[in-house]
C-alpha cells in the first residue's frame, strides 16, 4: 500500500485514486488515433478519510467544475506523449490542489478608509452632482 505524502499531516492512499487511460485530443498524428495516452484521474473528495472537513470544503471550492455532483474530483492530463508522464502530471495536479486547500485562508483584518480616500470619494460625488445639476431644465425666457 503506497502512500502519497502531501503535507506533514495529509497522506493519500493510492487506492483512493482511480486512473483511466483515454485517447488524447488535439494534434499528434497516428499516436493520437492509436494510443490511449491521456489520463483521467478520479478522486472521491467527500469519502476520503485523509482529508479534514475544513480541507475538504476548501478543496471542493478550489476544484470548481472539475468536481462532479457526487463529490468526485476529475483531473485530465494529456499534454505528454506517454501514459507515464501524463499519469505523473495528473498526480502532481491533485497533490497541488490538495496542498492549496490545506493552507488555511489568511484572516481578514478590518481597516478604515484613509483620509485621502474619503476626500477623493467626496470630491467625486460633488463633481458628479454638479454635472447632474447642470443637466436640469433651464428656465426659458419669454
C-alpha positions in Angstrom: 0.0 0.0 0.0 1.8 3.1 -1.3 1.1 6.4 0.4 1.4 9.8 -1.3 2.6 12.4 1.1 1.0 15.8 0.5 1.7 17.7 3.7 3.1 16.8 7.1 -0.4 15.9 8.3 -2.0 14.7 5.0 -1.1 11.5 3.2 -3.2 9.8 0.5 -3.5 6.1 -0.1 -3.0 5.3 -3.8 -6.1 3.1 -3.7 -8.2 6.2 -3.2 -7.4 7.3 -6.8 -8.8 5.7 -9.9 -6.9 6.1 -13.2 -8.4 5.5 -16.6 -6.5 5.9 -19.9 -8.3 7.5 -22.7 -7.4 8.9 -26.1 -5.9 12.3 -26.2 -7.4 15.1 -28.2 -5.5 17.6 -30.5 -2.6 17.1 -32.8 -0.3 14.1 -32.7 -1.0 12.1 -35.9 -1.3 8.3 -35.6 -0.1 8.4 -32.0 -3.4 10.2 -31.0 -5.5 7.8 -33.1 -4.0 4.6 -31.9 -2.9 5.0 -28.3 -4.7 5.9 -25.1 -2.1 8.2 -23.5 -4.4 10.7 -21.8 -5.1 10.0 -18.1 -8.3 10.7 -16.3 -7.7 10.6 -12.6 -10.7 10.3 -10.3 -10.5 11.1 -6.6 -13.5 10.9 -4.3 -13.2 14.1 -2.2 -16.2 13.5 0.1 -15.3 9.9 1.0 -11.6 10.4 1.6 -10.6 9.6 5.1 -7.3 11.5 4.7 -9.0 14.9 4.5 -10.2 17.0 7.4 -13.6 18.7 6.9 -12.1 22.2 6.5 -9.6 21.0 3.9 -12.4 19.0 2.1 -14.6 22.2 1.9 -11.7 24.3 0.5 -10.8 21.6 -2.0 -14.4 21.4 -3.2 -14.4 25.2 -3.7 -11.0 25.1 -5.5 -12.0 22.2 -7.7 -14.8 24.1 -9.3 -16.2 22.5 -12.4 -13.8 19.5 -12.1 -15.9 18.3 -9.2 -19.0 16.1 -10.0 -22.3 16.4 -8.1 -21.3 13.2 -6.2 -18.1 14.9 -5.0 -15.6 13.1 -7.3 -12.7 15.3 -8.5 -11.8 14.5 -12.1 -8.4 15.6 -13.4 -7.4 15.1 -17.0 -3.8 15.1 -18.1 -3.0 14.8 -21.8 -0.1 17.2 -22.5 2.6 14.5 -22.9 3.0 11.6 -25.4 3.3 8.8 -22.8 0.9 7.4 -20.3 3.6 7.6 -17.6 4.3 11.3 -18.0 0.5 12.1 -18.1 0.0 10.0 -15.0 2.7 11.9 -13.2 1.2 15.2 -14.3 -2.3 14.2 -13.1 -1.0 13.2 -9.7 1.0 16.4 -9.4 -2.1 18.4 -10.2 -4.1 16.5 -7.5 -1.3 17.0 -4.9 -1.0 20.7 -5.8 -4.8 21.2 -5.4 -4.9 19.4 -2.0 -1.8 21.4 -0.8 -3.5 24.7 -1.7 -6.7 23.5 0.1 -4.7 22.5 3.2 -3.5 26.1 3.6 -5.9 27.9 5.8 -7.1 31.3 4.5 -5.5 34.4 6.0 -7.8 36.1 8.4 -9.1 39.4 7.2 -8.3 42.4 9.3 -10.7 45.4 9.3 -9.2 48.6 8.0 -10.6 52.1 8.0 -10.7 54.3 4.9 -7.8 56.7 4.7 -8.4 60.5 4.9 -7.3 60.8 1.3 -9.7 58.2 0.0 -12.6 59.8 1.9 -11.7 63.2 0.3 -11.4 61.7 -3.2 -14.8 60.0 -2.7 -16.5 63.2 -1.6 -14.9 65.2 -4.4 -16.1 62.7 -7.0 -19.6 62.9 -5.5 -19.5 66.7 -5.6 -18.3 66.7 -9.2 -21.0 64.2 -10.3 -23.8 66.1 -8.6 -22.7 69.4 -10.3 -22.8 67.6 -13.7 -26.3 66.3 -13.0 -27.5 69.7 -11.7 -26.3 71.3 -14.9 -28.3 68.8 -16.9 -31.5 70.0 -15.4 -34.1 72.0 -17.4 -33.2 75.7 -17.7 -35.9 78.3 -17.2 -37.0 79.7 -20.6 -37.1 83.5 -21.2 -40.2 84.8 -22.9 
